[in-house]
């Protein structure tokens, strides 16, 4: 009886702990890779890591997935606005390179997660989601550019 209980306890521990692959950011922090059943994934990072990537990387797209009105009221400089609702089952023409680094944000992080997953499902391979502009401490601009 003790042996069966010990085996069951060990099995539960193994099932709960699991061995999941994790991505490491350049700062050494663990960044979760979010995966769907199709195995298409994106990486979730924080706004500090996004800011670092914007300073060190040259060829990236900064993608704001809020509405045009929200975008015009204040966005991160050089961002491109493609509202989450407009990302469907067709690749956005503004994102021609599926291997390019794409940094995705919205207001609070909900829509950016949805958009990042949709992009990953469309075959984009280097998508990083960093939450919402409400957590952004860097510069913002208003207007449509």
FENGIUR-V573168 format. One record per residue. SS is DSSP state (alpha for helix, beta for strand, coil for the rest). PHI is phi in degrees with one decimal (NA if undefined). Layout:
BEGIN
ss: [SS & SS]
phi: [PHI & PHI]
END
This chain:
BEGIN
ss: [coil & alpha & alpha & alpha & alpha & alpha & alpha & alpha & alpha & alpha & alpha & alpha & alpha & alpha & alpha & alpha & alpha & coil & coil & coil & coil & coil & beta & beta & coil & coil & coil & coil & coil & beta & beta & coil & beta & beta & beta & coil & coil & coil & coil & coil & beta & beta & beta & beta & coil & coil & alpha & alpha & alpha & alpha & alpha & alpha & alpha & alpha & alpha & alpha & coil & coil & coil & beta & beta & beta & beta & beta & coil & coil & coil & alpha & alpha & alpha & alpha & alpha & alpha & coil & beta & coil & coil & coil & coil & beta & beta & coil & coil & alpha & alpha & alpha & coil & coil & coil & coil & coil & coil & coil & coil & coil & coil & coil & coil & coil & coil & beta & beta & beta & beta & beta & beta & coil & coil & coil & alpha & alpha & alpha & alpha & alpha & alpha & alpha & alpha & alpha & alpha & alpha & alpha & coil & coil & coil & coil & coil & beta & beta & beta & beta & beta & beta & alpha & alpha & alpha & coil & coil & coil & coil & coil & beta & coil & coil & coil & coil]
phi: [NA & -63.7 & -64.7 & -64.2 & -62.0 & -64.4 & -64.9 & -63.7 & -62.9 & -62.9 & -64.1 & -64.6 & -60.5 & -63.9 & -65.3 & -74.6 & -78.9 & 48.6 & -117.0 & -106.0 & -72.5 & -129.9 & -92.2 & -112.5 & -80.6 & -62.6 & -81.4 & 90.4 & -76.9 & -82.3 & -117.0 & -69.5 & -98.7 & -95.9 & -125.6 & -103.4 & -64.9 & -81.4 & 67.6 & -85.4 & -138.7 & -132.0 & -111.3 & -94.0 & -128.3 & -98.1 & -66.2 & -66.5 & -66.9 & -61.8 & -61.9 & -63.6 & -63.2 & -64.7 & -83.0 & -100.9 & -92.0 & -103.8 & -109.1 & -140.0 & -113.7 & -98.8 & -111.6 & -97.8 & -105.9 & -81.2 & -70.4 & -57.6 & -64.2 & -63.1 & -58.5 & -64.0 & -75.7 & 157.4 & -147.5 & -74.7 & -52.2 & 72.2 & -74.9 & -108.3 & -99.5 & -131.2 & -55.3 & -50.5 & -63.9 & -88.3 & -86.7 & -118.5 & -95.2 & -122.0 & -61.5 & -64.3 & -63.4 & -73.6 & -123.6 & -73.8 & -99.5 & -71.5 & -103.2 & -71.1 & -65.9 & -121.6 & -101.4 & -111.9 & -144.2 & -140.9 & -85.8 & -121.1 & 120.6 & -71.3 & -67.5 & -66.7 & -65.8 & -60.7 & -64.0 & -60.1 & -67.9 & -62.3 & -64.1 & -61.0 & -64.1 & -80.4 & 105.1 & -72.9 & -105.1 & -133.1 & -97.8 & -122.2 & -103.4 & -125.3 & 88.4 & -117.6 & -66.0 & -65.2 & -99.1 & -77.8 & -104.1 & -84.7 & -67.7 & -132.1 & -132.3 & -112.2 & 99.2 & -98.0 & -111.6]
END
